[in-house]
Amino acid sequence: MIPTVLSPLVLAPLAFKDLLNPEAPDFWVLVSFIGFVALLLYYKVPGLIAQALDERAAAIRSELDEARRLREEAQALLADYQKKAREAEQEARQIVDEARKEAESLATQTRKTLAETLELRSRLAEEKIARAEAQAVSDVRAAAVDAALAAAEDLLKTKAGGATGASLIDQGIRDLKAKLH
């Protein structure tokens, strides 16, 4: 019996001997295989296969280059959009800050204008009241003077008589008018 480890080594020369025997089926398998390989070489199939593989490799290389280029473009676009987004965000912050400052300035200006307007109206009202008081005081004085003159005239007419009374009345009226006006 042949050990199993050595069996391929021992059997190989025996199998090779069958390959050269035309009556053995292995011989015809070998002839068919050589014919098949010869046919492939005659029609240049290995070259066609190599060319197809080269074309496929070139196509893959081209696709990889295109993918790399597209990736770089996408990264550039992404960076550009991120930059634009940051700039837009910064511009929006500036617009909001400017609007806030304008609103604060407008509120301050409005408060100041309102205070000035209230102060002016208050002063004008006080002046109008003062003029009305002065006019009222003047009217009351004039009425008092007229009443006093009428009373004095009636009193003097009834108590003082003749030319002396008339001269005293005239003198008193002149003195009173000079003192009041």
C-alpha positions in Angstrom: 0.0 0.0 0.0 1.1 3.6 -0.9 1.1 6.2 1.8 -1.4 9.0 1.1 1.2 11.7 1.5 3.5 10.2 -1.2 0.7 9.1 -3.5 0.7 12.3 -5.7 4.5 12.1 -6.1 4.5 8.4 -6.9 1.5 8.6 -9.2 2.6 11.6 -11.2 5.0 9.8 -13.5 2.4 7.2 -14.2 -0.2 9.8 -15.1 2.3 11.6 -17.4 2.8 8.3 -19.3 -0.9 8.2 -20.0 -0.9 11.6 -21.5 1.3 10.5 -24.4 -0.7 7.3 -25.2 -3.3 8.0 -28.0 -5.6 5.3 -26.6 -5.9 6.9 -23.2 -8.6 9.5 -22.7 -6.2 11.9 -21.0 -4.3 12.1 -24.3 -7.4 13.4 -26.1 -8.1 15.8 -23.3 -4.6 17.2 -23.7 -5.0 17.4 -27.5 -8.3 19.2 -27.1 -6.9 21.6 -24.6 -3.8 22.4 -26.8 -6.2 22.9 -29.8 -8.4 25.2 -27.7 -5.4 27.2 -26.6 -4.1 27.3 -30.2 -7.5 28.6 -31.4 -7.4 31.3 -28.7 -3.9 32.3 -29.7 -4.8 32.3 -33.5 -7.8 34.6 -33.0 -5.7 36.8 -30.6 -8.1 36.3 -27.8 -5.5 37.0 -25.1 -4.7 40.3 -26.8 -8.4 41.1 -27.0 -8.9 40.2 -23.4 -5.8 42.3 -22.4 -7.2 45.2 -24.5 -10.6 44.8 -22.9 -9.0 44.7 -19.5 -6.8 47.7 -20.3 -9.9 49.6 -21.6 -11.8 48.7 -18.5 -8.8 49.8 -16.3 -8.6 53.1 -18.2 -12.4 53.6 -17.9 -12.1 52.9 -14.1 -9.1 55.2 -13.9 -11.0 57.9 -15.8 -14.1 57.4 -13.5 -11.8 57.6 -10.4 -10.2 60.8 -11.8 -13.7 62.2 -12.5 -14.9 61.2 -9.1 -11.8 62.8 -7.5 -12.3 66.0 -9.5 -16.0 66.1 -8.6 -15.2 65.5 -5.0 -12.7 68.4 -5.0 -15.3 70.6 -6.7 -17.9 69.6 -4.1 -15.4 70.4 -1.4 -14.6 73.7 -2.9 -18.4 74.5 -3.3 -19.0 73.4 0.3 -16.2 75.6 1.5 -17.5 78.5 -0.6 -21.1 78.0 0.7 -19.8 77.7 4.2 -17.9 81.0 3.8 -20.9 82.7 2.2 -23.1 81.4 5.1 -20.6 82.8 7.7 -20.5 86.1 5.8 -24.4 86.2 5.6 -24.6 85.4 9.3 -22.1 88.1 10.1 -23.9 90.6 7.9 -27.2 89.7 9.5 -25.7 90.3 12.9 -24.4 93.6 11.8 -27.8 94.6 10.4 -29.5 93.6 13.7 -26.9 95.5 15.7 -27.3 98.6 13.5 -31.1 98.3 13.7 -30.9 98.0 17.5 -28.6 101.0 17.7 -30.9 103.0 15.4 -33.9 102.0 17.5 -32.2 103.0 20.7 -31.1 106.3 19.2 -34.6 106.9 17.9 -36.1 106.1 21.3 -33.6 108.4 23.0 -34.3 111.2 20.5 -38.0 110.7 20.9 -37.8 110.9 24.7 -35.7 114.0 24.4 -38.1 115.6 21.9 -41.1 114.6 24.1 -39.5 116.1 27.1 -38.7 119.3 25.2 -42.2 119.5 23.9 -43.7 119.0 27.3 -41.4 121.6 28.8 -42.3 124.1 26.1 -46.1 123.4 26.4 -45.8 123.7 30.2 -43.9 127.0 29.9 -46.4 128.3 27.4 -49.3 127.3 29.7 -47.6 129.0 32.6 -47.1 132.2 30.6 -50.7 132.1 29.4 -51.9 131.7 33.0 -49.6 134.5 34.2 -51.0 136.8 31.4 -54.5 135.8 32.3 -53.8 136.5 36.0 -52.3 139.9 35.1 -55.2 140.7 32.9 -57.6 139.6 35.7 -55.8 141.7 38.3 -55.8 144.7 35.9 -59.5 144.2 35.2 -60.3 143.9 38.9 -58.2 147.1 39.7 -59.9 149.0 36.9 -63.3 147.9 38.2 -62.3 148.8 41.8 -61.1 152.2 40.7 -64.2 152.8 38.7 -66.4 151.7 41.7 -64.3 153.8 44.1 -64.6 156.8 41.9 -68.3 156.4 41.5 -68.7 156.0 45.2 -66.5 159.0 46.0 -68.4 161.1 43.5 -71.7 160.1 44.9 -70.4 160.7 48.5 -69.0 164.1 47.6 -72.1 165.1 45.7 -74.2 164.4 48.6 -72.0 165.8 51.4 -70.1 168.6 49.6 -72.0 171.1 47.8 -71.5 174.0 45.5 -68.3 175.1 43.8 -66.0 173.8 46.5 -67.4 170.3 46.2 -67.0 170.3 42.5 -63.5 171.5 42.6 -62.6 168.8 45.3 -64.1 166.1 43.2 -62.2 167.2 40.1 -59.0 167.4 42.0 -59.5 164.0 43.7 -60.3 162.4 40.3 -57.1 163.8 38.8 -55.0 162.7 41.7 -56.5 159.2 41.7 -56.1 158.7 38.0 -52.4 159.8 38.2 -51.8 157.3 41.1 -53.5 154.3 39.5 -52.3 154.6 35.9 
